[in-house]
């Protein structure tokens, strides 16, 4: 199956991935491996929280699947894809190495991406717009631990669903979108990002951080959030004509990845 994907990849101009959280047990590594093997692009932006250094403070968790993700990304860079790593708050130590190169991957704090149709988008992780992270980092980390417990429960739930041949579903994502305070927080965050884009005279902003994939017009600019590979398994892609699209990779599967092979037709599309 992986050879079919590499021979007939989904081809994009640019791909934006955020909040992979390698080193965290909730990372949906198998879905991401499949995505990386099934796609090809001229540019690949890693939009923060790629490696979860917060999670690894409590002990290192690094299965072979996480190694494979790293190998897939470096292989793309060696084969000519421009790979840009933009650190987030969970991997902020990499901000000490801005403009450095790790193999063929360059580290940037933020970057302006120009789409094929001429629009200008600021690409950054987005934690600078999160008041809790900026002003009370200890509170943010405490909340992160509680969130991690919920995501760990989500992992076990996913395994049970896979045994019964059921489609992937995120309990954490469901609860977050149902809780009034969380919905209010997401809305405030999105407006803060859009306001910054407008102040910089940009056409839009591409970010991550809040694990909520979205693409919509806010205050006259295009707000894009890549989502994550813990809850939603989403990526933002740019087509060769400049059109942006959000992909939810779990929709490529009739059942959970642990119970069935992915659809061959999707891998063969181009």
Secondary structure, 3 states (H helix, E strand, C coil): CHHHHHHCCEEEEEEEECCCCECCCCCCHHHHHHHHHHEEEEEEEECCCCECCCHHHHCCCCCHHHHHHHHHHHHHHHCCCEEEEECCCCCHHHHHHCCCEECCEEEECCEEEECCCCCEEEECCCHHHCHHHHHCHHHHHHHHHHHHHHHHHHHHHHHHHHHCCCCCCCHHHHHHHHCHHHHHHHHHHHHHHHHHHHHCCCCEEEECCCCCCEEEEECCEEEEECCCCCCCCEEEEECCCCCEEEEEHHHHCCCCCCCCCCCHHHHHCC
